[in-house]
Amino acid sequence: MTLNERAYYLAQALTSAKSAASLGAEDVEFMSGLQERIDVAQVQMEVARAVEAHPNLGGEEKRQILPQLNSDLLGLDEVRAYPLLDSKSGELMMK
């Protein structure tokens, strides 16, 4: 399953949970966990797009990085280990 599919299913789960929830403490915690996973998936997709589009990364580097980013839903710390683009300079940077 691709990262985009995972994000889609997480969003569907969150929508379903919101419509079915009685808003007890467990429901709120569950929905917060889903939202956190969605947020991390969005950051992960942004990193994957930045890596794919970056002209200073070679094909081999991209072939090593992109499959990892586009398959599993990573933790935020794992996502932060990947290169990002600096919004001002457009340069590749590590977070």
N, C-alpha and C positions, 0 to 999 in steps of 0.2 A: 504494500500500500504506500502510495506516495505521501509526501508531507502535505501537499494541498488537499488530498483526500482526508488525511487525518484531521487537519484543521476544519474541514467542512463537517465531518462527523462530530467533532467536539462542539462546534457551533450548533449543530442540530440537537445534540444532547443537552446543551445549555438551554436552548429554546424550549425543549420538552420539559426539562426540569422546572423552569420558571412557570410554565403553564400548569404544571401538576403540583407544584409545591404548596404546602400548607405554611411555609415560612417558619418552621421550627428551627431550632439551633442547628440540627443536623442538616437540614435542607440548605440553610445559608452557607454552612461550611462546604457542603458538596458543590454548590453553585460557585462559590469563591474558588475552589480548586479547579473547576472546569474553566473558569475565566482566566485563571493564572496560566493554565496549559495553553489556552488560545493565545494569550498575550505572548508567551514564549514562542509558540509556533509562528506567529507573525514576525517576530524579531528574527527567527531562524530563516524564514522565507526572504526577508530583506537582506540578510547576510548572503544567502545563496545567490540572489540576484546581483549583489555587489561583486561577489567573486566571479560570477559568470561574465559580467560586463567589463571587468577590470582589464585594461590592455597590458598591464605590466605582469600579469600572471601568465605563465606559460601553459600550454595545453596539458602537459603532464601534471602540473600542480592542480589545475582545475579538475582533471580526471581523478585525482586522489581526494580532493575536498568535496566536490559536488555530490557524489553518491552518498556520502555520509550525511550531508546536510539535507538531501532530498528524500531520505528514507525514514530513519528513526526520528521520533520526537525527542530531542535532547533536553537536558536540564539547562537552565539559564547559564550556569557556570561553564558548561560545555560549549554553549553557543558563543559565549564571550571569548573563548579561546581562538575563534576563527577571525580571519582578517575582515576589516570593515573599511568603508570609504570615508575619509574625512569630508564632511559636507562643505567645508570652505575651499580646501585645496584640491579635492578629488584624489588625493593620494591614498594609497593603501596603508592602513595602520592596524596595529594589533591592540585589542582592548583587554 
